[in-house]
Structures are given as structure tokens and as C-alpha cells.
Amino acid sequence: MQNLTTSFSIWPPSQRTRDAVIKRLIETLTDKSVLSDRYGVVPADEAGGFARSIEEEAFNAVPTGTDGGEDGVEILQAYSKEISKRMLDFVKSRSVESVNVSDGGDVVQEVKEDKDED
């Protein structure tokens, strides 16, 4: 009986997989969700570029030189965490920017003044 050994590795992801991640990021940024309820929906014409940047930065941030385990699971988990972190940082910063632009940056001061009047 012959002993056949097959090797399976999930890292690095194929371009097809990376494109699927970008597509899902676009959906997450543009669709109504808990995230959009809190931070706002990103317009579809802007979401594609941001999603590609988020994925690429996360991919490049993962330390592939370290031991990723036999099949790359640890590296894939780090990649996933980087994407989540960067997406959240992006929507938070975008939310703060839109508040500052739309209200002239005086939101914090107005809230403080309202509390002082009570």
C-alpha cells in the first residue's frame, strides 16, 4: 500500500479569494448593518477604493515570515483580524470627519454648552 501525502495550505490566499474579501468589504461598508447604524453607510462609489486599500494594507501587515502553522491558519487569522481592525478604524475616522465637516467642528463645544445651561 502506498502512503500518499497531500499538502494543503490556505496562505497566501489566491487572488480570487482576495477579490472575494474585497467584495464582502464593499458590501459591509455600503449595506445597512449594525456598523452603518453607528458610523454611517459609505457611498458605493467610494467603498471600492477603500475596500481595496483595507485588504491590501491588511495583507501586507501580516508577518508571513513567522511560523504560520502547517497550513497557514495562524497567518490567516492575523490577516482577518487586520482587516476587521482597519475597517473599524476607517469607519470611525470617516464618521468623525463627516461630523466635523457637516457641523463645522463645533459639536463637542455645543454639547458642553448645552450641559452647562442645565
DOZA-765265 format. One record per residue (C-alpha): residue number from 0; residue in three letters; x, y, z. Coordinates in steps of 0.001 Angstrom, whole numbers. Example, Ala and Ser with C-alpha at 12.3 -4.5 7.8 and 13.67 -1.06 7.14 Angstrom:
// residues 2
+-----+-----+---------+---------+---------+
:   i :  aa :      px :      py :      pz :
+-----+-----+---------+---------+---------+
:   0 : ala :   12300 :   -4500 :    7800 :
:   1 : ser :   13670 :   -1060 :    7140 :
+-----+-----+---------+---------+---------+
END
This chain:
// residues 118
+-----+-----+---------+---------+---------+
:   i :  aa :      px :      py :      pz :
+-----+-----+---------+---------+---------+
:   0 : met :       0 :       0 :       0 :
:   1 : gln :    1335 :    3405 :    -985 :
:   2 : asn :    1345 :    6253 :    1502 :
:   3 : leu :     117 :    9370 :    -306 :
:   4 : thr :     725 :   12662 :    1386 :
:   5 : thr :   -1150 :   15712 :     269 :
:   6 : ser :    -254 :   19193 :    1278 :
:   7 : phe :   -2850 :   21872 :    1750 :
:   8 : ser :   -2093 :   25467 :    2592 :
:   9 : ile :   -4523 :   28353 :    2935 :
:  10 : trp :   -1845 :   31026 :    2985 :
:  11 : pro :   -1244 :   33000 :     909 :
:  12 : pro :   -4805 :   33347 :    -360 :
:  13 : ser :   -5396 :   33234 :   -4100 :
:  14 : gln :   -6252 :   36433 :   -5968 :
:  15 : arg :   -9780 :   35062 :   -6326 :
:  16 : thr :  -10056 :   34788 :   -2532 :
:  17 : arg :   -8644 :   38284 :   -2034 :
:  18 : asp :  -11164 :   39639 :   -4566 :
:  19 : ala :  -13970 :   37910 :   -2651 :
:  20 : val :  -12748 :   39565 :     566 :
:  21 : ile :  -12803 :   42967 :   -1165 :
:  22 : lys :  -16311 :   42314 :   -2494 :
:  23 : arg :  -17505 :   41424 :    1008 :
:  24 : leu :  -15857 :   44538 :    2451 :
:  25 : ile :  -17689 :   46679 :    -117 :
:  26 : glu :  -20989 :   45056 :     857 :
:  27 : thr :  -20260 :   45602 :    4548 :
:  28 : leu :  -19390 :   49264 :    4023 :
:  29 : thr :  -22375 :   50063 :    1776 :
:  30 : asp :  -25205 :   47966 :    3244 :
:  31 : lys :  -27355 :   48705 :    6266 :
:  32 : ser :  -25930 :   46954 :    9311 :
:  33 : val :  -25073 :   47481 :   12955 :
:  34 : leu :  -21839 :   49069 :   11731 :
:  35 : ser :  -23638 :   51511 :    9416 :
:  36 : asp :  -26216 :   52325 :   12093 :
:  37 : arg :  -23401 :   53534 :   14299 :
:  38 : tyr :  -20938 :   55029 :   11800 :
:  39 : gly :  -22940 :   55624 :    8628 :
:  40 : val :  -23037 :   53976 :    5224 :
:  41 : val :  -20145 :   54565 :    2831 :
:  42 : pro :  -21316 :   55637 :    -644 :
:  43 : ala :  -20849 :   52839 :   -3181 :
:  44 : asp :  -18620 :   54970 :   -5423 :
:  45 : glu :  -16147 :   55414 :   -2536 :
:  46 : ala :  -16367 :   51958 :    -959 :
:  47 : gly :  -14464 :   50065 :   -3666 :
:  48 : gly :  -11266 :   52047 :   -3297 :
:  49 : phe :  -11395 :   51958 :     477 :
:  50 : ala :  -12086 :   48205 :     496 :
:  51 : arg :   -9114 :   47523 :   -1786 :
:  52 : ser :   -6856 :   49655 :     428 :
:  53 : ile :   -8058 :   47944 :    3603 :
:  54 : glu :   -7460 :   44470 :    2157 :
:  55 : glu :   -4058 :   45327 :     684 :
:  56 : glu :   -2827 :   47001 :    3880 :
:  57 : ala :   -4008 :   44027 :    5952 :
:  58 : phe :   -2343 :   41564 :    3569 :
:  59 : asn :     947 :   43473 :    3712 :
:  60 : ala :     781 :   43895 :    7505 :
:  61 : val :     676 :   40174 :    8226 :
:  62 : pro :    4122 :   38846 :    9179 :
:  63 : thr :    4407 :   35945 :    6726 :
:  64 : gly :    7966 :   35171 :    7777 :
:  65 : thr :    6808 :   33807 :   11120 :
:  66 : asp :    5614 :   30283 :   11688 :
:  67 : gly :    2062 :   30247 :   10419 :
:  68 : gly :    1486 :   26667 :   11391 :
:  69 : glu :    1450 :   23803 :    8960 :
:  70 : asp :   -1338 :   25155 :    6827 :
:  71 : gly :   -1166 :   28911 :    7465 :
:  72 : val :   -4165 :   29101 :    9793 :
:  73 : glu :   -2438 :   31475 :   12222 :
:  74 : ile :   -1443 :   33828 :    9409 :
:  75 : leu :   -4970 :   33733 :    8004 :
:  76 : gln :   -6366 :   34607 :   11446 :
:  77 : ala :   -3947 :   37545 :   11724 :
:  78 : tyr :   -5000 :   38709 :    8227 :
:  79 : ser :   -8661 :   38527 :    9206 :
:  80 : lys :   -8048 :   40495 :   12410 :
:  81 : glu :   -6098 :   43142 :   10473 :
:  82 : ile :   -8978 :   43552 :    8019 :
:  83 : ser :  -11506 :   43931 :   10840 :
:  84 : lys :   -9318 :   46396 :   12730 :
:  85 : arg :   -8605 :   48508 :    9655 :
:  86 : met :  -12251 :   48527 :    8568 :
:  87 : leu :  -13370 :   49673 :   12012 :
:  88 : asp :  -10642 :   52337 :   12151 :
:  89 : phe :  -11735 :   53543 :    8712 :
:  90 : val :  -15451 :   53854 :    9508 :
:  91 : lys :  -14690 :   55526 :   12842 :
:  92 : ser :  -12369 :   58098 :   11252 :
:  93 : arg :  -14817 :   58711 :    8419 :
:  94 : ser :  -17631 :   59213 :   10914 :
:  95 : val :  -15614 :   61761 :   12913 :
:  96 : glu :  -14582 :   63587 :    9724 :
:  97 : ser :  -18169 :   63835 :    8468 :
:  98 : val :  -19388 :   65187 :   11815 :
:  99 : asn :  -16616 :   67792 :   11881 :
: 100 : val :  -17236 :   68853 :    8286 :
: 101 : ser :  -21020 :   68964 :    8440 :
: 102 : asp :  -21179 :   70803 :   11750 :
: 103 : gly :  -18122 :   72980 :   11421 :
: 104 : gly :  -16267 :   71086 :   14140 :
: 105 : asp :  -18289 :   72680 :   16945 :
: 106 : val :  -20252 :   69597 :   18014 :
: 107 : val :  -18293 :   68938 :   21203 :
: 108 : gln :  -18449 :   72568 :   22244 :
: 109 : glu :  -22216 :   72774 :   21610 :
: 110 : val :  -22870 :   69649 :   23684 :
: 111 : lys :  -20750 :   71014 :   26525 :
: 112 : glu :  -22556 :   74375 :   26418 :
: 113 : asp :  -25946 :   72634 :   26495 :
: 114 : lys :  -24921 :   70689 :   29602 :
: 115 : asp :  -23651 :   73855 :   31309 :
: 116 : glu :  -27032 :   75547 :   30816 :
: 117 : asp :  -28901 :   72815 :   32765 :
+-----+-----+---------+---------+---------+
END
